[in-house]
Amino acid sequence: MIHTEKDLAVIVKYNDKKYAIIKGSPSSLLSISKYIIINNKTFRIDKYKEKIEKIEKEYGKKGYQNLGNWH
């Protein structure tokens, strides 16, 4: 398990597969991510980074704290 004040990660085994589940700010998770899953399809995250960052900024302006969950 990885734990800092802002990020948390655990490795779990489910149906004989290992998954890393990571919680942290979207910007910190984007910096370490290569892929994104949308509707059970995997895509390279490069073309989605700007959109995710824009959404994060919009919510931040409204006073929301954004947390991402990656697995």
C-alpha positions in Angstrom: 0.0 0.0 0.0 1.2 3.5 -0.9 0.0 6.3 1.3 0.8 10.0 1.4 -1.4 12.9 2.6 -2.8 13.3 -0.9 -2.6 9.9 -2.5 -3.5 6.4 -1.6 -2.9 3.2 -3.5 -3.7 -0.5 -2.9 -3.1 -3.6 -4.9 -6.0 -6.1 -4.9 -6.5 -9.5 -6.4 -10.0 -10.2 -7.9 -10.8 -13.2 -10.1 -7.1 -14.1 -10.4 -6.2 -10.6 -11.7 -4.3 -7.9 -9.9 -5.5 -4.3 -9.9 -3.9 -1.1 -8.5 -6.6 1.2 -7.2 -5.3 4.7 -6.7 -7.0 7.7 -5.1 -5.6 11.2 -5.6 -6.0 14.5 -7.4 -6.8 14.2 -11.1 -3.7 16.1 -12.0 -1.4 13.8 -10.0 -3.1 10.7 -11.5 -3.0 12.0 -15.0 0.7 12.5 -14.7 1.2 8.7 -14.1 -1.6 7.3 -16.4 -1.3 6.0 -19.9 -4.8 4.7 -20.5 -8.4 5.4 -19.7 -11.4 3.1 -19.8 -14.7 4.5 -21.1 -17.7 2.1 -21.5 -15.4 -0.9 -21.0 -13.1 0.1 -23.8 -9.5 1.1 -23.3 -8.0 4.2 -24.9 -4.7 6.1 -24.7 -5.3 8.9 -22.2 -3.4 11.5 -24.3 -6.4 12.7 -26.2 -8.5 13.0 -23.1 -6.1 14.8 -20.8 -7.1 18.3 -21.9 -10.8 17.6 -21.4 -10.2 16.1 -18.0 -8.1 19.1 -16.9 -10.7 21.5 -18.2 -13.5 19.7 -16.2 -11.3 19.7 -13.1 -10.7 23.5 -13.4 -14.4 24.2 -14.0 -15.4 22.3 -10.9 -12.6 23.9 -8.9 -13.9 27.4 -9.8 -17.3 26.3 -8.3 -15.6 25.3 -5.0 -15.6 21.5 -5.5 -12.6 19.4 -4.5 -11.9 16.9 -7.2 -10.7 13.4 -6.4 -9.9 10.8 -9.0 -10.1 7.0 -8.6 -7.9 5.0 -11.0 -7.7 1.3 -11.3 
